[in-house]
Amino acid sequence: MNLDEIRKDREKWLNWKNIKPLRDVIDSLEDVDCAYTLGDVVEINSKDTLDQKKIEDNAKVFMPWRKGPFKVFDTYIDTEWLSYKKYNLLKKYFNLENKTVADVGCNNGYYMFKMLEDKPKKLVGFDPSALYKSQFDFINHYIKSDIEYELLGVEHLEFYEHKFDVIFCLGVLYHRSDPISMLKSLKKSLENDGIVYLDTFMIDGDEPFALCPESSYSKIPNISFVPTIPALKNWCLKAGFKEFEVLETSVTTIEEQRKSDWIEGQSLDDFLDPNDKTKTVEGYDAPKRVYVRLKR
Ligand SMILES: C[S@@+](CC[C@H](N)C(=O)[O-])C[C@H]1O[C@@H](n2cnc3c(N)ncnc32)[C@H](O)[C@@H]1O
């Protein structure tokens, strides 16, 4: 697979009718002397006097904002997800100092910005979304990190120019129609002593079964499989991983994923059965996640 050809082709996505206005905003951003802090909110500050209204208007052009939150000078981007809840859950299990790290399905790069605090050797994000790349470019205009953002998917990872010490693949597996192939690609893309951190929706059960939702799961249309933990373990072993360790499980709450002014449309509360919040509107168990660590 020739990644450079794919990259060249995908550069053209940035000229799409819905993306071009975002690129124009990025091109128009002034150079500001700023600093950043990486708490639960990724915050950009400056002592300069700035046109705060313009900054807020610019940030709004990139809606919907899913992952965050961010604060860009006076503008608080109250994203749909409070992504620090997931990040904080995992943080105690990793230290990325001097590591070569991939975040697959990185969205707008919120986790990668947070990972800068560990001082990794290299950080590469993979996500085939021109919108999320543009959000990343907007934030990174101010943060000025050397994070690389590839408009590529997990299906391209094994053809990437080098392997990784650590791969994060969070919230992607259930979107893949062939989860074992995806896991094999992750394994091929790891250094020999590399580690994968992965999370996925799960269903409860002691048997190695997976739910295959009919049309949607929690109103998300493109969900292929939601496994039990034993099924997920078997997928990982079939993909060739030697170690499978469950780190955490969590139920997604309406505190973590909710409607905000920075997204259009609905959020988790609308995706659950109004009479029984333990079920999705489709009648499946409400979203629950498992976080695992894999070694090859
Ligand atoms: C549910 S979000 C998860 C975002 C983030 N990793 C998290 O856990 O909060 C799924 C992300 O996967 C991205 N995605 C879609 N297709 C993909 C693919 N083929 N390879 C990698 N990521 C993909 C989407 O654009 C989106 O940002």
The ligand as an SDF file (V2000), in Angstrom:
LIG
                    3D

 27 29  0  0  0  0  0  0  0  0999 V2000
  -16.0080    7.0370   19.1030 C   0  0  0  0  0  0  0  0  0  0  0  0
  -14.7560    8.0850   18.4660 S   0  0  0  0  0  0  0  0  0  0  0  0
  -13.4640    7.8010   19.6450 C   0  0  0  0  0  0  0  0  0  0  0  0
  -12.5680    8.9850   19.8150 C   0  0  0  0  0  0  0  0  0  0  0  0
  -11.4930    8.8380   20.8840 C   0  0  0  0  0  0  0  0  0  0  0  0
  -10.4920    7.8630   20.5070 N   0  0  0  0  0  0  0  0  0  0  0  0
  -12.0800    8.4880   22.1910 C   0  0  0  0  0  0  0  0  0  0  0  0
  -11.9470    7.3510   22.6310 O   0  0  0  0  0  0  0  0  0  0  0  0
  -12.6920    9.3480   22.8460 O   0  0  0  0  0  0  0  0  0  0  0  0
  -14.2090    7.1960   17.0430 C   0  0  0  0  0  0  0  0  0  0  0  0
  -13.1330    7.9200   16.2570 C   0  0  0  0  0  0  0  0  0  0  0  0
  -12.6310    7.0030   15.2880 O   0  0  0  0  0  0  0  0  0  0  0  0
  -12.4620    7.7220   14.0860 C   0  0  0  0  0  0  0  0  0  0  0  0
  -12.4410    6.7630   12.9710 N   0  0  0  0  0  0  0  0  0  0  0  0
  -13.4010    6.4890   12.0570 C   0  0  0  0  0  0  0  0  0  0  0  0
  -12.9690    5.5590   11.1740 N   0  0  0  0  0  0  0  0  0  0  0  0
  -11.7020    5.2470   11.5470 C   0  0  0  0  0  0  0  0  0  0  0  0
  -10.7070    4.3850   11.0240 C   0  0  0  0  0  0  0  0  0  0  0  0
  -10.9290    3.6470    9.9320 N   0  0  0  0  0  0  0  0  0  0  0  0
   -9.5080    4.3280   11.6350 N   0  0  0  0  0  0  0  0  0  0  0  0
   -9.2640    5.0740   12.7420 C   0  0  0  0  0  0  0  0  0  0  0  0
  -10.1700    5.9080   13.2880 N   0  0  0  0  0  0  0  0  0  0  0  0
  -11.3590    5.9990   12.6920 C   0  0  0  0  0  0  0  0  0  0  0  0
  -13.5960    8.7130   14.0530 C   0  0  0  0  0  0  0  0  0  0  0  0
  -13.3480    9.7890   13.1600 O   0  0  0  0  0  0  0  0  0  0  0  0
  -13.6270    9.1430   15.5060 C   0  0  0  0  0  0  0  0  0  0  0  0
  -12.7710   10.2210   15.7710 O   0  0  0  0  0  0  0  0  0  0  0  0
  1  2  1  0
  2  3  1  0
  2 10  1  0
  3  4  1  0
  4  5  1  0
  5  6  1  0
  5  7  1  0
  7  8  2  0
  7  9  1  0
 10 11  1  0
 11 12  1  0
 11 26  1  0
 12 13  1  0
 13 14  1  0
 13 24  1  0
 14 15  1  0
 14 23  1  0
 15 16  2  0
 16 17  1  0
 17 18  1  0
 17 23  2  0
 18 19  1  0
 18 20  2  0
 20 21  1  0
 21 22  2  0
 22 23  1  0
 24 25  1  0
 24 26  1  0
 26 27  1  0
M  CHG  2   2   1   9  -1
M  END
$$$$
